[in-house]
Amino acid sequence: MSETPPVFYSDIWEEEPELDNPFEAKTCHCHGYDVYGDLLGKASWIEYLYLMFKGERPSNSQAQLLESLAVAFANRGPRDSSVRAAMNGGVGGSVAAGSLMAALAVGAGQYGGAHEVYIAVNLWRQCGKDVSAWKEGINAVLADKDVDIWLPMEHAPGFDPNGLTCPTPVLKTLSLLSQYSDDGALSWLKDNRELLEGVTGIPLSMTGVAAAAFFDLEFTAEQAEMLFLLFRLPGAAVHALEQQKQGWRKFPFVGNMIHLDNDPGSMVTPSIEEFGL
């Protein structure tokens, strides 16, 4: 009695094995496109990325928007928490995967991270281009104190809890991306940014720009979260490699610059004599 080989079910991918090697594929099709016949040498990386996630080829404006977004987040520099985590891994001697895993872990959260983008994309679907709806939606997010995998949000998603004014890179990125989104979320956000900042009391952040772009590209919140994690890895990688090469003596430790208002470590430790020993 012959055994039936296992079958993987996928709407994304179809392949057939080489006749003399069942561990390698002979043909590979992604959403119906022959990867090594139709795509290789003909499609750009960003076009193929869009195809994988959306199941269809992008228009020129969609490809330009997604590519510009990828460039904007390819390297956010050492002030970005995910890049900083990778730098710590690199200077500490972690293997390559360890540094990238640190970047993913830190960059996955709700303070400038991928899950903040996830929440903001859902707010776009809920609120659209209605400032009043945004006010209600943000208040609802902040009022939700249920704890599951994620802790409750402590600031308006898509906005910077530490900022006073909107940073220059945010303004430049929003201005450029809105050119590829006629009458879309990005254009509306550019025109109504100050109104929303008045509602939240804090300035727009790069996660807010990213969420609007993903919404205009009709990605789901789950897809946006994945792509945001992916787009930040190049910067994490190069900074980890640089710090690994430079070594810990040149690493900018900031521990002495952190001051706690209520530091339990500053309490005087009782001496042995005070314990009667």
C-alpha positions in Angstrom: 0.0 0.0 0.0 1.5 3.3 -1.1 1.6 6.3 1.1 0.0 9.5 0.0 2.6 12.4 0.2 1.6 15.4 2.3 -0.1 18.2 0.6 0.3 21.9 1.5 -2.7 24.0 0.7 -2.0 27.6 -0.4 -3.8 30.2 -2.5 -0.5 32.0 -2.9 2.0 29.4 -4.1 2.0 26.4 -6.4 5.0 24.3 -7.4 6.1 21.0 -8.8 9.2 19.1 -7.7 12.2 18.2 -9.8 12.0 14.7 -11.1 15.3 13.6 -9.6 15.1 15.7 -6.3 11.9 15.9 -4.4 13.5 18.5 -2.0 13.7 21.1 -4.8 11.0 22.7 -7.0 11.1 22.6 -10.8 8.5 25.4 -11.3 7.2 28.0 -8.9 4.1 30.1 -9.4 3.0 33.0 -7.1 -0.6 34.0 -7.6 -0.4 32.4 -11.1 2.8 34.1 -12.2 5.8 31.9 -13.0 8.4 33.3 -10.6 11.4 32.3 -12.7 9.8 32.9 -16.0 7.4 35.8 -15.7 8.9 37.7 -12.8 12.6 37.2 -12.6 14.4 40.0 -14.5 11.0 41.7 -15.3 9.4 42.7 -12.0 11.0 44.9 -9.3 11.4 43.7 -5.8 8.6 46.0 -4.6 6.3 44.9 -7.4 6.8 41.3 -6.4 6.3 42.2 -2.7 2.9 43.8 -3.6 2.0 40.7 -5.6 2.7 38.3 -2.8 0.6 40.3 -0.3 -2.2 41.4 -2.6 -2.4 38.7 -5.2 -2.2 41.1 -8.1 0.4 43.3 -9.8 0.4 46.9 -8.6 -0.3 50.0 -10.7 2.5 52.4 -11.3 1.3 54.8 -8.5 0.8 51.9 -6.1 4.3 50.6 -6.8 5.8 54.1 -6.4 3.9 54.6 -3.1 5.0 51.3 -1.6 8.6 51.8 -2.7 8.8 55.3 -1.3 7.4 54.1 2.0 10.0 51.3 2.1 12.8 53.8 1.5 11.4 56.1 4.3 11.6 53.2 6.8 14.6 51.3 5.5 16.8 53.0 8.1 15.3 55.2 10.8 18.7 55.5 12.6 19.8 54.9 16.2 16.9 56.9 17.6 14.5 54.2 16.4 14.0 51.6 19.1 14.2 48.6 16.8 17.5 49.8 15.3 18.8 50.5 18.8 18.0 46.9 19.8 19.9 45.5 16.9 22.8 47.8 17.7 22.8 46.3 21.3 22.9 42.9 19.8 25.7 43.7 17.4 28.0 45.3 20.0 27.2 42.5 22.4 28.4 39.9 20.0 25.1 38.4 19.0 24.8 36.3 15.9 23.1 38.0 12.9 19.8 36.3 13.6 19.9 37.4 17.2 20.4 41.1 16.3 17.5 41.0 13.8 15.3 39.1 16.3 16.0 41.9 18.8 15.0 44.5 16.3 11.7 42.6 15.5 10.9 42.1 19.1 11.4 45.7 20.1 10.0 47.1 16.9 6.8 45.0 17.2 5.2 47.1 20.0 2.9 50.0 20.5 5.5 52.9 20.9 6.5 53.6 17.3 6.2 49.9 16.5 4.3 47.6 14.2 1.3 47.0 16.4 0.7 50.7 16.7 0.5 50.7 12.9 -2.0 47.8 13.1 -4.2 49.8 15.5 -3.9 53.0 13.3 -4.9 51.2 10.1 -8.0 49.9 11.9 -8.8 53.4 13.0 -8.6 54.5 9.3 -11.1 51.8 8.4 -13.4 52.9 11.2 -13.0 56.7 11.0 -12.2 57.5 7.4 -11.9 61.2 6.7 -14.0 62.4 9.6 -12.2 64.4 12.3 -15.0 63.9 14.8 -14.9 60.1 14.2 -11.2 60.2 14.8 -11.7 61.9 18.1 -14.2 59.3 19.2 -12.1 56.4 17.8 -8.9 57.5 19.6 -10.8 58.1 22.9 -12.3 54.6 22.5 -8.8 53.1 22.0 -7.4 54.9 25.0 -10.4 53.9 27.2 -10.0 50.2 26.4 -8.1 48.8 29.4 -8.5 45.1 28.5 -5.2 43.2 28.6 -4.5 40.4 26.2 -1.2 39.9 24.4 -0.8 43.7 24.3 -1.2 46.2 27.2 -3.6 49.1 26.8 -2.5 51.9 24.6 -1.3 55.0 26.5 -1.2 57.5 23.6 -3.0 58.2 20.4 -1.9 55.6 17.8 0.0 57.2 15.0 1.1 60.2 17.1 4.3 60.9 19.1 3.8 60.8 22.8 7.2 62.5 23.4 6.9 65.2 20.7 6.0 68.9 20.8 6.1 69.6 17.1 5.9 67.4 14.0 9.4 66.3 13.0 10.8 67.3 9.6 11.2 63.7 8.3 7.5 63.1 9.0 6.4 66.2 7.2 8.7 65.4 4.2 7.5 61.8 4.0 3.9 62.8 4.2 4.3 65.4 1.5 5.9 63.0 -0.9 3.7 60.0 -0.3 0.5 62.1 -0.7 1.5 62.8 -4.3 0.8 59.1 -5.1 -2.6 59.2 -3.4 -5.1 61.5 -5.0 -8.0 62.2 -2.7 -6.8 59.4 -0.4 -6.0 59.1 3.2 -2.5 60.5 2.8 -3.8 63.6 1.0 -6.5 64.1 3.7 -4.0 63.6 6.5 -1.7 66.2 5.0 -4.5 68.8 4.9 -5.9 67.9 8.3 -2.8 67.0 10.2 -2.9 70.1 12.5 -6.6 69.4 13.3 -5.8 65.9 14.4 -2.8 67.1 16.4 -5.2 69.4 18.1 -7.4 66.5 19.0 -4.6 64.3 20.3 -2.5 67.0 21.9 0.7 65.5 20.3 2.2 65.6 16.9 1.9 63.1 14.0 4.5 60.4 13.9 5.9 58.2 11.2 3.7 55.3 12.3 0.7 57.6 11.5 2.1 58.3 8.0 2.7 54.6 7.5 -0.8 53.6 8.5 -2.3 56.1 6.1 -0.1 54.8 3.3 -1.0 51.1 4.0 -4.7 52.1 4.1 -4.5 53.8 0.7 -2.8 50.7 -0.7 -5.7 48.7 0.7 -3.6 46.4 2.9 -5.3 44.8 5.9 -4.1 45.8 9.4 -2.5 42.4 9.7 -0.6 42.9 6.4 0.4 46.4 7.4 1.9 45.1 10.6 4.0 42.5 8.8 5.2 44.9 6.2 6.2 47.5 8.8 8.3 45.0 10.6 9.9 44.0 7.3 10.7 47.5 6.1 12.7 48.4 9.2 15.1 45.4 9.1 17.7 46.8 6.6 18.6 49.7 8.9 18.7 47.4 11.9 21.1 45.0 10.0 23.6 47.6 8.9 23.8 49.4 12.3 24.2 46.0 14.1 27.1 45.2 11.8 28.7 48.6 12.3 28.5 48.4 16.1 29.8 44.8 16.0 32.9 46.1 14.1 33.4 49.2 16.2 33.1 47.3 19.6 31.7 48.3 23.0 34.4 51.0 23.7 32.8 53.3 21.2 29.2 52.3 22.0 27.1 55.3 23.4 25.9 54.1 26.8 23.3 56.4 28.2 22.8 54.9 31.6 24.4 57.9 33.5 22.0 60.3 31.7 18.9 58.6 33.0 17.5 60.2 36.2 14.6 58.6 38.0 12.3 60.9 40.1 11.7 58.1 42.6 14.7 55.8 42.5 14.6 53.1 45.1 18.3 52.4 44.5 19.1 55.8 46.0 17.9 54.8 49.4 20.6 54.3 52.0 21.4 50.6 52.5 21.5 49.6 56.2 25.0 48.6 57.4 25.8 45.3 59.0 26.1 47.0 62.4 22.5 48.3 62.1 21.3 44.7 61.8 23.2 43.9 64.9 25.6 41.6 63.1 
